[in-house]
Amino acid sequence: VLKCCEQSGRKNHILNLNHGLLERTPYENVQHFVNVAKEFGRVEGNSLVRTIQ
């Protein structure tokens, strides 16, 4: 998840699960996805602004 976030490099990108969340997906996997997204934070210009330091 973090690698995907770091390589996106696009401004105004929204990270979401879309329709890709299957009923059999383990809760822990979804929780990890959300936690990494929260840790990643956001990008302003060319700079990464991490939510969690």
N, C-alpha and C positions, 0 to 999 in steps of 0.2 A: 504494500500500500504506500509506504513512504517513498519507495523508488518511483512509483507512478507519479506521486505528488511532485517530487523533486525534478523529474524529467518533463513535466507538463509545460513549465515555463510560460504559460499563457495567462494573460491578464483576465480577470473576471471569470475564472473557471469555477464552476460549482461541482464539488465532489459529492456524488450521491450513488445510491445502489440501483436506481432506476427500476427496471423490472427484473433485475438479475438476482433477486433474493428468492431462493426456492424454499419451500416449506421445510425441507430436510436440512437446510443450512444450520449448522450448530450455532447456538446463541453466542458462544465464545468468539466465533469468527466475526460475527456482526459487531460484537462489542469491541473487538480489536480494531476493526475498520474504523469505527467511530472514534476510538481513543487516539489512533494515529492521526486522523484528520484534525482532531482538536489540538494535538501536539504540533502538527505542522503549521497551523495558523493560516496566514494569508500572505500574499505577495503584493507589495506596493512598488510599482515601477519595476526595477530590476532587483529589488531587495526583498528577502524573505523576512517576514515579521512573525516570529514564532510566538504562539499563544503561551506556551509553557517554556520557561527558561531552564 
